[in-house]
Amino acid sequence: MLAMLEHFCECYFDLSGLILCPVLGSIILLFIPNSRIRLIRLIGLCASLITFLYSLVLWIQFDPSTAKFQFVESLRWLPYENIHFYLGIDGISLFFVILTTFLIPICILVGWSGMRSYGKEYIIAFLICEFLMIAVFCMLDLLLFYVFFESVLIPMFIIIGVWGSRQRKIKAAYQLFLYTLLGSVFMLLAILLILFQTGTTDLQILLTTEFSERRQIFLWIAFFASFAVKVPMVPVHIWLPEAHVEAPTAGSVFLAGILLKLGTYGFLRFSIPMFPEATLCFTPFIYTLSAIAIIYTSLTTLRQIDLKKIIAYSSVAHMNLVTIGMFSLNIQGIGGSILLMLSHGLVSSALFLCVGVLYDRHKTRLVRYYGGLVSTMPNFSTIFFFFTLANMSLPGTSSFIGEFLILVGAFQRNSLVATLAALGMILGAAYSLWLYNRVVSGNLKPDFLHKFSDLNGREVFIFIPFLVGVVWMGVYPKVFPDCMHTSVSNLVQHGKFH
């Protein structure tokens, strides 16, 4: 029976099916009238849950003993230009696909009762986001990667512009769009240059192609211009706090949980393996930018008055810690950076959900109006406390493993950078505890806050997967490095970094 089940899975579960699941859900939703809102929500939720279960089957089928791409599929797309629709995943991209499919059902559940206007379009936008993100993480063709990489901006622009919360949402949406698009134009030029030089954009061929050092440096800078905005690295991080503040809660979850991983994934998948000499050349530059970003954004976080901006700036600090780990160019650093990205996808998303819970009840995100919530919302306060501890990397939570490995990897390369990164972690504890203290402890402010109600059943249900994920990654993280190790060590050996 088990053998039959395995054979069935091998025959019928592939990446194109995973990518098409949310697309089929969107197409079905187009034919349902807007008045049937309950049916629309159910179909959207089912489509996203089926996609999630599908991705778990791929994880079960995944063979961690090889560094080769698995579930590879090829479709002739532009044969006369030698551009093929290549799909495949390895240990690096597997967990990003699972993180995407995990967070989209949560995004749909978050807007379950709140999205009165354009409910159908809201769910379709998130399903399209899911389709595009899975395609980005599976794509092994450079040009098509670029197409999907940029296409994610379109539904995100609509989500912020239509369902955003305040007057400046259009400005924030444009800022997101223009910042990321401007950087990516250079990447398109670099991809065209690679296509003219090598005659292909197939990643598997390009990984065995050697470029001259001057050409590598030029291409690396072009790719960096695109990926640095998405990470985001200082000084191109301004769009992120603005976009987070204006986005709806589900938009913030998607933005923090998945979209920020695009830049760091791009570095890991393209910049580091394809241009190893240029990577070594620019490592001090990355270290300098990241160390400045960690300390600067952590100090900026302490001065913020908006709950969402506090978490947005702390995201910038965490993602720059990830870049330090990646450019330490050893197994501990790169493995730790992938673990921290996954952990950040859970913890940061959960903190935005906590802010969303408060905003739904009190319609404000300013810290000064809050205080003493522990007496009126004890369940919420407990969950918020747990994720605050996870955000400051308490041992036993998911972020600790990633940050510890990053510091170990960075220390082997440069002890000063590791010391500065550790200073950022201390500042992280400072702003996390300061925020929690201001919101939950102290005296109630009945002049500003009137209605008090603790978490309802739907909200508790949304938080449970995050609690399980954070504790699992913190207490028994072995599952994750086991799947990644072969791919990561292959990346390090391929670039001769060891």
C-alpha positions as CSV (number, residue, x, y, z in Angstrom):
1,M,0.0,0.0,0.0
2,L,2.8,2.4,1.0
3,A,4.7,1.5,-2.2
4,M,1.6,2.3,-4.3
5,L,1.1,5.6,-2.5
6,E,4.8,6.6,-3.2
7,H,4.5,5.6,-6.8
8,F,1.3,7.7,-7.1
9,C,3.1,10.7,-5.5
10,E,6.0,10.3,-7.9
11,C,3.8,10.2,-10.9
12,Y,1.4,13.0,-10.1
13,F,3.1,15.5,-7.9
14,D,5.3,17.9,-9.7
15,L,6.2,21.6,-9.6
16,S,4.0,22.7,-12.5
17,G,1.0,21.2,-10.6
18,L,2.0,23.2,-7.5
19,I,2.3,26.4,-9.5
20,L,-1.1,25.8,-11.2
21,C,-3.1,25.2,-8.0
22,P,-3.5,28.9,-7.0
23,V,-4.1,29.8,-10.7
24,L,-7.0,27.3,-11.0
25,G,-8.4,28.7,-7.7
26,S,-8.3,32.2,-9.2
27,I,-10.0,31.2,-12.4
28,I,-12.8,29.4,-10.5
29,L,-13.3,32.5,-8.4
30,L,-13.7,34.7,-11.5
31,F,-16.9,32.9,-12.4
32,I,-18.6,33.3,-9.0
33,P,-20.8,36.4,-8.4
34,N,-19.6,38.9,-5.8
35,S,-22.8,38.3,-3.7
36,R,-21.7,34.8,-2.8
37,I,-18.9,36.0,-0.5
38,R,-18.9,33.0,1.9
39,L,-18.5,30.6,-1.1
40,I,-15.7,32.9,-2.5
41,R,-13.8,32.8,0.8
42,L,-14.2,29.0,1.1
43,I,-12.9,28.3,-2.4
44,G,-10.0,30.7,-1.9
45,L,-9.1,29.1,1.4
46,C,-9.4,25.6,0.0
47,A,-7.2,26.4,-3.1
48,S,-4.5,27.8,-0.8
49,L,-4.7,24.9,1.6
50,I,-4.5,22.3,-1.2
51,T,-1.4,24.1,-2.5
52,F,0.1,23.9,1.0
53,L,-0.6,20.2,1.3
54,Y,0.9,19.7,-2.2
55,S,4.1,21.5,-1.1
56,L,4.3,19.2,2.0
57,V,4.2,16.2,-0.3
58,L,7.1,17.6,-2.3
59,W,9.0,18.0,1.0
60,I,8.3,14.3,1.8
61,Q,9.5,13.3,-1.7
62,F,12.6,15.5,-1.6
63,D,15.9,13.7,-1.5
64,P,18.3,15.6,0.8
65,S,21.4,13.5,-0.1
66,T,21.9,15.2,-3.5
67,A,22.8,18.8,-4.4
68,K,21.2,18.5,-7.8
69,F,18.0,20.2,-8.7
70,Q,15.0,17.9,-8.2
71,F,11.5,17.7,-9.8
72,V,13.1,19.3,-12.8
73,E,10.7,20.1,-15.7
74,S,11.4,21.8,-19.0
75,L,9.1,23.4,-21.5
76,R,10.3,25.0,-24.8
77,W,9.2,28.6,-24.5
78,L,11.4,30.6,-26.9
79,P,13.4,27.9,-28.6
80,Y,15.0,30.2,-31.2
81,E,16.4,32.4,-28.4
82,N,17.3,29.3,-26.4
83,I,15.0,30.3,-23.5
84,H,13.3,27.4,-21.8
85,F,10.7,27.2,-19.0
86,Y,12.9,25.4,-16.5
87,L,11.5,24.5,-13.1
88,G,13.4,22.7,-10.3
89,I,14.1,23.0,-6.5
90,D,17.0,22.1,-4.3
91,G,17.6,22.3,-0.5
92,I,17.9,26.1,-0.7
93,S,14.6,26.9,-2.4
94,L,12.5,24.1,-0.9
95,F,11.7,25.8,2.3
96,F,10.9,29.1,0.7
97,V,8.2,27.4,-1.4
98,I,6.8,25.8,1.8
99,L,6.9,29.2,3.6
100,T,4.9,30.8,0.7
101,T,2.3,28.1,0.7
102,F,2.1,28.2,4.5
103,L,1.5,32.0,4.7
104,I,-1.1,32.5,2.0
105,P,-4.0,30.6,3.7
106,I,-3.2,32.8,6.8
107,C,-3.4,35.9,4.7
108,I,-6.8,34.8,3.4
109,L,-8.0,34.0,7.0
110,V,-6.9,37.4,8.3
111,G,-9.2,39.2,5.9
112,W,-12.0,36.7,6.4
113,S,-14.5,39.2,8.0
114,G,-12.7,42.5,7.6
115,M,-12.7,42.7,3.8
116,R,-16.2,44.0,3.0
117,S,-15.3,45.8,-0.2
118,Y,-13.9,43.8,-3.2
119,G,-13.7,40.5,-1.2
120,K,-13.4,38.4,-4.3
121,E,-10.6,40.5,-5.8
122,Y,-8.7,40.5,-2.5
123,I,-8.5,36.7,-2.4
124,I,-7.6,36.5,-6.2
125,A,-4.8,39.0,-5.6
126,F,-3.3,36.8,-2.8
127,L,-3.6,33.6,-4.9
128,I,-1.9,35.4,-7.8
129,C,0.9,36.5,-5.4
130,E,1.2,32.8,-4.4
131,F,1.5,31.6,-8.0
132,L,4.2,34.2,-8.8
133,M,6.2,33.6,-5.6
134,I,6.3,29.8,-6.1
135,A,7.3,30.4,-9.7
136,V,10.2,32.7,-8.6
137,F,11.5,30.1,-6.2
138,C,11.3,27.3,-8.7
139,M,12.5,29.0,-11.8
140,L,15.9,27.9,-13.2
141,D,15.9,30.3,-16.2
142,L,17.4,33.7,-15.6
143,L,15.1,35.7,-17.9
144,L,11.9,34.0,-16.7
145,F,13.1,34.4,-13.1
146,Y,13.3,38.2,-13.8
147,V,9.8,38.2,-15.3
148,F,8.2,36.6,-12.2
149,F,10.5,38.5,-9.8
150,E,9.0,41.8,-11.2
151,S,5.5,40.5,-11.7
152,V,5.0,40.0,-7.9
153,L,5.0,43.8,-7.6
154,I,1.7,44.1,-9.5
155,P,-0.6,42.3,-7.1
156,M,1.3,43.8,-4.2
157,F,0.8,47.3,-5.6
158,I,-2.9,46.6,-5.9
159,I,-3.2,45.1,-2.4
160,I,-1.6,48.2,-0.8
161,G,-3.3,50.7,-3.1
162,V,-6.8,49.3,-2.8
163,W,-7.0,47.7,0.7
164,G,-4.5,49.9,2.4
165,S,-5.5,51.6,5.6
166,R,-4.8,55.4,5.4
167,Q,-4.6,58.4,3.1
168,R,-1.0,57.9,2.0
169,K,-1.5,54.3,0.7
170,I,-1.2,55.4,-3.0
171,K,2.1,57.1,-2.2
172,A,3.4,54.0,-0.4
173,A,2.3,51.7,-3.2
174,Y,4.1,53.9,-5.8
175,Q,7.2,54.0,-3.6
176,L,7.3,50.2,-3.4
177,F,6.8,49.9,-7.1
178,L,9.3,52.6,-8.3
179,Y,12.1,51.7,-5.8
180,T,12.1,48.0,-6.7
181,L,11.5,48.5,-10.4
182,L,14.4,51.0,-10.8
183,G,16.9,48.7,-9.2
184,S,15.7,45.8,-11.4
185,V,16.3,47.6,-14.7
186,F,20.0,47.0,-14.2
187,M,19.4,43.4,-13.6
188,L,17.6,43.1,-16.9
189,L,20.5,44.7,-18.7
190,A,22.9,42.2,-17.0
191,I,20.7,39.2,-18.0
192,L,20.6,40.4,-21.6
193,L,24.4,40.8,-21.5
194,I,24.7,37.2,-20.2
195,L,22.3,36.0,-22.9
196,F,24.4,37.6,-25.7
197,Q,27.7,36.4,-24.3
198,T,26.8,32.8,-23.5
199,G,23.7,32.3,-25.8
200,T,21.6,30.9,-22.9
201,T,19.9,31.9,-19.7
202,D,19.6,28.4,-18.3
203,L,21.0,28.6,-14.7
204,Q,22.3,25.0,-14.7
205,I,24.6,25.9,-17.7
206,L,25.5,29.3,-16.4
207,L,26.7,27.8,-13.1
208,T,29.4,26.0,-15.1
209,T,30.3,29.0,-17.2
210,E,33.3,31.1,-16.1
211,F,33.1,34.9,-16.7
212,S,36.2,37.2,-16.7
213,E,36.8,39.1,-13.4
214,R,35.9,42.5,-14.9
215,R,32.7,41.1,-16.4
216,Q,31.8,39.4,-13.1
217,I,32.2,42.7,-11.2
218,F,30.0,44.5,-13.7
219,L,27.3,41.8,-13.6
220,W,27.5,41.5,-9.8
221,I,26.8,45.2,-9.3
222,A,23.8,45.1,-11.7
223,F,22.3,42.1,-9.8
224,F,23.1,43.8,-6.5
225,A,21.2,46.9,-7.5
226,S,18.1,44.8,-7.9
227,F,18.5,42.5,-4.9
228,A,19.6,45.1,-2.4
229,V,16.3,47.0,-2.8
230,K,14.3,43.9,-2.1
231,V,16.3,42.8,1.0
232,P,16.2,45.9,1.8
233,M,19.7,47.3,2.6
234,V,20.4,50.8,3.8
235,P,20.1,53.3,2.1
236,V,17.4,51.8,-0.2
237,H,15.1,50.7,2.7
238,I,12.8,53.7,2.9
239,W,10.0,52.1,0.9
240,L,9.6,49.2,3.5
241,P,8.3,51.1,6.6
242,E,6.0,53.2,4.4
243,A,4.6,50.1,2.6
244,H,4.1,48.2,5.9
245,V,2.3,51.1,7.6
246,E,-0.2,51.5,4.7
247,A,-0.7,47.9,3.8
248,P,-3.6,45.9,5.3
249,T,-2.6,43.3,7.9
250,A,-2.5,40.4,5.4
251,G,-0.4,42.6,3.0
252,S,2.1,43.2,5.8
253,V,2.2,39.4,6.5
254,F,3.0,38.7,2.9
255,L,5.5,41.5,2.6
256,A,7.5,40.6,5.7
257,G,7.1,36.9,5.4
258,I,7.8,36.2,1.8
259,L,8.6,39.3,-0.3
260,L,11.6,40.4,1.7
261,K,13.1,36.9,1.1
262,L,13.3,37.6,-2.7
263,G,16.5,39.7,-2.5
264,T,18.4,37.4,-0.2
265,Y,17.3,34.4,-2.2
266,G,18.5,36.1,-5.4
267,F,22.0,36.6,-3.8
268,L,22.1,32.9,-2.8
269,R,20.8,31.5,-6.1
270,F,22.5,33.8,-8.6
271,S,25.1,36.4,-7.4
272,I,27.2,34.1,-5.1
273,P,27.4,30.9,-7.3
274,M,27.6,32.7,-10.7
275,F,30.1,35.4,-9.8
276,P,32.4,34.0,-7.0
277,E,35.4,36.3,-7.6
278,A,33.2,39.4,-7.6
279,T,31.5,38.1,-4.5
280,L,34.8,37.9,-2.6
281,C,35.7,41.3,-3.9
282,F,32.5,42.9,-2.6
283,T,32.3,41.0,0.7
284,P,33.8,43.9,2.7
285,F,31.3,46.3,1.1
286,I,28.4,44.1,2.0
287,Y,29.7,43.7,5.6
288,T,30.0,47.5,6.0
289,L,26.5,48.2,4.6
290,S,24.9,45.4,6.7
291,A,26.7,46.4,10.0
292,I,25.6,50.0,9.5
293,A,22.1,48.9,8.7
294,I,21.8,46.6,11.7
295,I,22.8,49.3,14.2
296,Y,21.2,52.3,12.4
297,T,17.8,50.6,12.0
298,S,17.8,49.2,15.5
299,L,18.4,52.7,16.9
300,T,15.7,54.1,14.6
301,T,13.3,51.5,15.9
302,L,13.7,52.8,19.4
303,R,12.4,56.2,18.2
304,Q,9.3,55.1,16.3
305,I,5.8,55.8,17.5
306,D,3.8,53.6,15.1
307,L,3.5,49.9,16.0
308,K,3.9,48.7,12.4
309,K,7.0,50.9,11.8
310,I,8.7,49.4,14.8
311,I,8.3,45.9,13.4
312,A,9.2,47.1,9.9
313,Y,12.5,48.6,11.0
314,S,13.3,45.5,13.1
315,S,12.7,43.5,9.9
316,V,15.4,45.5,8.1
317,A,17.8,44.8,10.9
318,H,17.1,41.0,10.8
319,M,17.4,40.9,7.0
320,N,20.8,42.6,7.1
321,L,21.9,40.1,9.6
322,V,21.0,37.5,7.0
323,T,23.2,39.2,4.4
324,I,26.1,39.1,6.8
325,G,25.5,35.3,7.2
326,M,25.3,34.8,3.5
327,F,28.5,36.7,2.7
328,S,30.5,34.9,5.3
329,L,30.6,32.3,2.6
330,N,30.9,29.2,4.8
331,I,28.4,26.5,5.6
332,Q,27.5,27.8,9.1
333,G,26.8,31.4,7.8
334,I,24.8,30.4,4.8
335,G,22.8,27.7,6.6
336,G,22.1,30.1,9.5
337,S,21.0,32.8,7.1
338,I,18.4,30.5,5.5
339,L,17.2,29.4,8.9
340,L,16.9,33.0,10.0
341,M,15.0,33.9,6.9
342,L,12.5,31.1,7.6
343,S,12.2,32.1,11.2
344,H,11.8,35.8,10.3
345,G,9.0,34.8,8.0
346,L,7.1,33.2,10.9
347,V,8.0,35.7,13.8
348,S,7.7,38.9,11.8
349,S,4.4,37.8,10.3
350,A,3.0,36.9,13.7
351,L,4.0,40.3,15.1
352,F,2.2,42.0,12.3
353,L,-0.9,39.8,13.1
354,C,-0.6,41.0,16.7
355,V,-0.6,44.6,15.5
356,G,-3.6,43.8,13.2
357,V,-5.5,42.4,16.2
358,L,-5.0,45.7,18.1
359,Y,-5.8,47.9,15.0
360,D,-9.1,45.9,14.4
361,R,-10.3,46.8,17.9
362,H,-9.0,50.3,18.5
363,K,-8.4,51.7,15.0
364,T,-5.0,53.2,16.0
365,R,-1.4,52.0,15.8
366,L,0.2,54.8,17.8
367,V,2.1,53.4,20.8
368,R,1.1,56.2,23.2
369,Y,-2.6,55.3,23.1
370,Y,-1.9,51.8,24.5
371,G,-1.0,50.5,27.9
372,G,-2.2,48.0,30.5
373,L,-3.6,45.6,28.0
374,V,-2.6,42.6,30.2
375,S,-5.7,43.3,32.4
376,T,-8.2,43.4,29.5
377,M,-6.6,41.1,26.9
378,P,-4.6,38.4,28.8
379,N,-4.6,35.8,26.0
380,F,-3.4,38.4,23.5
381,S,-0.7,39.6,25.9
382,T,0.7,36.1,26.4
383,I,0.9,35.4,22.6
384,F,2.4,38.9,22.0
385,F,5.0,38.2,24.7
386,F,6.0,34.9,23.2
387,F,6.6,36.5,19.7
388,T,8.4,39.4,21.3
389,L,10.8,36.9,22.9
390,A,11.1,35.1,19.6
391,N,11.9,38.4,17.8
392,M,14.8,39.0,20.2
393,S,16.1,35.4,19.6
394,L,15.5,33.8,23.0
395,P,17.1,30.4,23.1
396,G,14.4,27.8,22.4
397,T,12.7,30.0,19.7
398,S,13.4,29.7,16.0
399,S,15.5,32.9,15.5
400,F,18.2,31.8,18.0
401,I,19.5,28.9,15.9
402,G,19.8,31.1,12.8
403,E,21.4,34.1,14.5
404,F,23.8,31.8,16.5
405,L,25.0,30.1,13.3
406,I,25.3,33.4,11.5
407,L,27.5,34.8,14.3
408,V,29.6,31.6,14.2
409,G,30.1,31.9,10.4
410,A,30.8,35.6,10.5
411,F,33.3,35.3,13.3
412,Q,35.4,32.9,11.2
413,R,35.6,35.6,8.5
414,N,35.7,38.8,10.4
415,S,35.5,39.1,14.2
416,L,34.7,42.9,14.1
417,V,31.6,42.4,11.9
418,A,30.4,39.6,14.2
419,T,30.8,41.9,17.2
420,L,28.8,44.6,15.5
421,A,26.1,42.1,14.5
422,A,25.9,40.9,18.1
423,L,25.5,44.5,19.2
424,G,22.5,44.7,16.9
425,M,21.0,41.7,18.7
426,I,21.4,43.5,22.1
427,L,19.6,46.6,20.6
428,G,17.0,44.2,19.3
429,A,16.3,43.0,22.8
430,A,16.0,46.7,23.9
431,Y,13.4,47.7,21.3
432,S,11.4,44.5,21.7
433,L,11.1,44.7,25.4
434,W,10.5,48.5,25.2
435,L,7.6,47.9,22.8
436,Y,6.0,45.1,24.9
437,N,6.4,47.1,28.1
438,R,4.7,50.2,26.6
439,V,1.7,48.3,25.1
440,V,1.0,45.6,27.7
441,S,2.2,46.9,31.1
442,G,1.4,50.1,32.9
443,N,-2.0,51.8,33.4
444,L,-5.0,51.5,31.1
445,K,-5.9,54.6,29.1
446,P,-9.7,54.6,29.1
447,D,-9.8,58.1,27.5
448,F,-8.5,56.6,24.2
449,L,-9.5,52.9,24.2
450,H,-13.1,52.0,24.8
451,K,-14.0,48.5,23.6
452,F,-12.0,45.7,25.1
453,S,-12.3,42.1,23.8
454,D,-9.7,39.4,23.9
455,L,-8.7,37.1,21.0
456,N,-11.7,35.4,19.3
457,G,-11.6,31.8,18.1
458,R,-10.5,32.6,14.5
459,E,-7.6,34.7,15.7
460,V,-6.4,32.0,18.1
461,F,-6.6,29.5,15.3
462,I,-4.5,31.7,13.1
463,F,-1.8,32.1,15.8
464,I,-1.5,28.3,16.6
465,P,0.5,27.4,13.4
466,F,3.0,30.2,14.1
467,L,3.4,29.1,17.7
468,V,4.0,25.5,16.6
469,G,6.5,26.5,13.9
470,V,8.6,28.8,16.1
471,V,8.8,26.3,18.9
472,W,9.6,23.4,16.5
473,M,12.4,25.4,14.8
474,G,13.8,26.4,18.2
475,V,13.6,23.1,20.0
476,Y,14.2,20.5,17.2
477,P,15.7,22.4,14.2
478,K,17.6,19.4,12.8
479,V,14.9,18.7,10.1
480,F,15.7,22.0,8.3
481,P,19.6,21.9,8.1
482,D,19.4,18.2,7.1
483,C,17.5,19.1,3.9
484,M,19.7,22.2,3.1
485,H,23.2,20.9,4.0
486,T,24.1,19.2,0.7
487,S,23.0,22.2,-1.4
488,V,24.7,24.7,0.9
489,S,28.0,22.8,1.1
490,N,27.9,22.4,-2.7
491,L,27.4,26.2,-3.1
492,V,30.5,26.8,-0.8
493,Q,32.6,24.3,-2.7
494,H,31.4,25.5,-6.1
495,G,32.7,29.0,-5.4
496,K,35.9,27.7,-3.8
497,F,35.1,29.8,-0.8
498,H,36.3,27.3,1.8
